[in-house]
Amino acid sequence: MSHEPVAIFDLPQELLDSLRLKETSLLQPDVNDTPSSAHPSTTDADGKVGKDEKTASTSCVLCSARFPDIQEQRRHVKSDWHGYNLKQKLRGHKPVSEVEFDKLVGDLNESLSGSDSPDSEEEDDNQRESTLTTLLKKQARLGHPEDEPLDTSFSLKSRKRGAGKPPLIGFSSPLLPSNMSLGVYRALFTTAELEHEPDMVRVLRNKQLKPVPSKPPSDASNGVPLPSTMTSPQIFLCMVGGGHFAGMIVSLAPKLGKKSTGVEERQAMVIAHKTFHRYTTRRKQGGAQSSNDSAKGAAHSAGASIRRYNEAALESEIRALLTEWKGLIEESQLIFVRATGSSNRRTLFGPYDGQVLHHNDPRNRSFPFSTRRATQAELMRAFVELTRVKVTEVDEAALAAAAAAANNTSQHTQSPKPSAAPKPAPSKPSKEEEEAILHTSQIQGLIRRSRAPALLSYLTTHSLSPNFPFTPSTQPQHYHAPTPLHLAASSNLPAIVLALLTKAGADPTIRSGEGKPAFEIAGDRATRDAFRVARHELGEDKWGWEDARVPPGLRREDMEGRNEREKAEAEKVEKERRQAEEERLKREEMAKKAEAAEKDKVRRGTGRALGAVEKSGAEKREEEGRGLSADVRMRLERERRARAAEERMRRGGLGGGGR
């Protein structure tokens, strides 16, 4: 079997011929525990599932959910779902799954996708409540019994599909280890195919599709490319919530493409996709504006008016897109929808004139795993998750033993639980250890603050060795830097290093738990120079400098002179750079002034080129009137004629006075 993820509709023929249906009782993973195939790191190089140590760090035991990375886990801890399950645990009730929580929130006409947005907007109403608070208060008012089963069906009606069945259908093969099984999502099969579940291997074989080439072959009769996207089955996926909508129609047959290296790879073939986003959710408070209006009355703020308009516009855009895709949706084998809240479900399922999606459509499916904000990338991730084979390593003997233990526990619920063995209390540190820990914290604080005189005074006052070992030695930082000299060297503090060596008499040959002397963990040249200066001042016979890996000694005057020369050279280079930059700016400024003067000279008419033909008055008037409307040109012409008449009258008056 290939090490890369395998698509359900493109299984290797050798594996397909050897598949056998597995008992569902042994393959019942939680919906949220399904490993995401979008992250191939869950399998090792041999195609086996990785160890639990990696996934355990990105999971929530309370909500029984796993996450692809630590960022998703942190967002989950801040979510309303996790907070609700915490309240349930404090009340002594069982936690709910994400599907059940979405159903509870849907009854409140709330949308949770916008509640995690980082944006915020201050409103006039300070009494608005979060979705979690509203849900808890509603349950407190209604006295809803927590043991009552929740209706988590797909539509608004009370109907269930596949109740009590796991989301994955398991298969085994002689080509795989005995404890390894393959899983396929039950939602990928139609209702008619699920009626013949014992014959599911044959159904899976019939669903195999040939890859479609990236450039479809042309029809030999007329040379027109064949519509390859319509020759294979397709599914429709959409998500809506929190003002976000994403829709996509994807072909189940993969498309053959090539990587940059020239190696062929199979890619998903998207027939159509579209996303919308409108500002409809109330920041901080969460939930749609229409839901808040129904609960507390219409708000009169500017933000509320904008959100009402955007809700209507988003609903219109989504329904118009569904109408445009009506033919493609009708040809789709399955319809996967995630619509959080009753208002979003009404947007998709109506009722309204010309609606495309219907509640009673047997093709309707919900996503059998957790999804994030409605985006095109999230839809593609969901499609990949749906159509990839899940590799699971299950210890059947352990599962059987766990099931038997669970049955025995349920039969003896009234029997008292045996008290757990008390944990041994941690040993209390002795007085000497407490004193050593206190000295360690004080010395480390003085070193990190670069207080050389205070450090020397502290060592002298408490009669401590300059090679005082930090306590406790089991801490990782003490393994790397066990003495004050090691800590000063790793912190790049040359003044502390020089004081410890020349004044306190610290031993530079002491090695850390990693087998390194203090000189080897120094991070900059100034700190290393401090070791060389100490070697010159203390002499070659003071310590085994070769064992301490310290280079030959360096006089303090030579070090300071070299630093001064390097500083002067750096200042000279910086000065030259600034002068060159100033000259460049002056040249650019002079060039700009010369260009502006040339343009001004040309504009005033004094810069006419030699041999150029003088324009006539009519040509000048025509050039000035370009781009103006007819009325403006007529008004300018009247003003010009009036000025000319005044000039003639003035000249005539002056001539008459001279006679």
Secondary structure as UniProt FT lines:
FT   HELIX           8..10
FT   HELIX           13..17
FT   STRAND          20..21
FT   HELIX           24..26
FT   HELIX           31..33
FT   TURN            37..38
FT   HELIX           40..42
FT   TURN            45..46
FT   HELIX           52..56
FT   TURN            57..58
FT   STRAND          59..60
FT   TURN            61..64
FT   STRAND          65..66
FT   HELIX           70..77
FT   HELIX           80..90
FT   TURN            91..92
FT   HELIX           98..107
FT   TURN            108..109
FT   HELIX           113..116
FT   TURN            126..127
FT   HELIX           131..142
FT   TURN            146..147
FT   TURN            163..164
FT   STRAND          168..172
FT   TURN            174..175
FT   TURN            178..179
FT   STRAND          180..185
FT   HELIX           186..188
FT   HELIX           191..194
FT   TURN            195..196
FT   HELIX           197..199
FT   HELIX           200..206
FT   STRAND          212..213
FT   TURN            220..222
FT   HELIX           228..230
FT   STRAND          234..241
FT   TURN            242..243
FT   STRAND          244..258
FT   TURN            260..261
FT   STRAND          264..277
FT   TURN            283..285
FT   HELIX           289..296
FT   HELIX           302..324
FT   HELIX           326..331
FT   STRAND          334..339
FT   HELIX           342..349
FT   TURN            353..354
FT   TURN            359..360
FT   TURN            362..363
FT   STRAND          364..365
FT   HELIX           376..387
FT   STRAND          390..393
FT   HELIX           396..411
FT   TURN            412..414
FT   HELIX           431..448
FT   TURN            449..450
FT   HELIX           452..461
FT   TURN            462..463
FT   TURN            466..467
FT   TURN            473..474
FT   HELIX           476..480
FT   HELIX           484..490
FT   TURN            491..492
FT   HELIX           494..499
FT   HELIX           500..504
FT   TURN            508..509
FT   TURN            513..514
FT   HELIX           518..521
FT   HELIX           525..538
FT   TURN            540..541
FT   TURN            545..549
FT   HELIX           556..604
FT   TURN            605..607
FT   TURN            610..611
FT   HELIX           617..624
FT   TURN            625..627
FT   HELIX           630..657
//
